[in-house]
Amino acid sequence: MTLLDGPRFNGPGLSGDVLDVSSACAECACGGRESDADRPLPGFDTAIAMAEAAGCANMTWWNTIRAHAADPAAAEYAASVLLAQLITSSAHRMGVPAADAWVRIRQTGRLPQ
């Protein structure tokens, strides 16, 4: 599912129509490309479990998941893909090119709010 076929947005300044990010996306590094969303991302389940453990600040649980993963490298790549998608989505929501969000993250060492 993409933002274009996803849930409808309601709120101040929004018409309730599906959010169209095509013009903002054309300016960012992704160039409007869609990912292969129908194919499962190898390591996705492990990456999500590791993120949950990190979110709970439980390093022991996180390390146990990593140590027992069938393919830790796939989980590491999946985590990077997921982070990149979250950053790009955040930039689109803020109405800025994703390239600007990456620069800001590098400058501040913080993720967008």
N, C-alpha and C positions, 0 to 999 in steps of 0.2 A: 504494500500500500504506500502511496506517495501522498504528499500534501495535496496534490491536485485531485486525487480520487478519495481522499481521506474524509474525516468527519467535518462537518460544517462548523464554522466559527461564528460566534455571536458575541457581542460586546460593544462598548463605545467605539463608534467609527467603523464598525464592521457591519456589512449588510446581511450576514447570515449565509452568504454564498461561500462556496469552497474557495479558500485562499489561493490566489494565483501568484506564484513566485517566478513565473517564466522571465519577466523582464529583469528582476534582480539576479536571477541565476545566470543569465547570459553574461553578466559582468564578472562573475566569480571564476575561480580556477576550474570548477567542475564543468563549465561551459554548457550546462543544461542537460548533461548526460544522465540517463537513468542507470542505476546499478542493476545487476541481475538479481532482483529482489525475490524471484521465484525459487532460486536455488538456495538451499541452506548453506550458511557460512560455516565451513569447517572450524571446529573449536568454539562455536558460539555458546553452547551450554556451559562449557568450562569457563569461558570469559565472563559470562553472566554470574556464575557461582562465585568466581573470584572477586568480582565487583561487589557482590552482596557481602562477602566476608570483609572486604576492605571498608565498605560502608558501615559495617558494624565495628570497625577498628579491631578486628580479631585477626591478628597476624598469624597465629597458630592455625586457625581454620583456613586462611588464605594459602599458607604454605602447604598444608595437607592436600588441598585441592590441586595445587600446582604440581606437587610431587607425585600425585597419583593420576595425573591426566594421561590419557592415551597418547596424545601428541601435544606436549606443552608449547611447541613452536606455533602450532595452529591456533592455540588459545591466545598466545601473545599477539599474533597477527589479527585475530578476530577482535581483540580488545582495542587494537590500534584503529581498525576499520570502524568500530562502533564509536570510538572517541571522535574520529574525524567526521562521522555523520552527525554526531551531536553538536560539534562546533559549527559545521556548515549550516545545520538547521537553526541553530541559535542566531547565526549571522543573518540568515534570511528573515527570521522573525523580527530582528532589530532593524531590518531594512538596509543593511550594509553589505557590500561585497565580502564574500568569504575570505578573500585575500587580505582585506583590512583586519578581519577578526584574527587571522593567524599572526599578522604583524603585531597587533595589540597584545596577544597572548605572549608572544616572545618578549615584548618590551616589559610587560608587567609581571610575568610569571603567574598570572591568574587567569582562570577561565571566565568567559562572559557570564554575567548574571542573568 
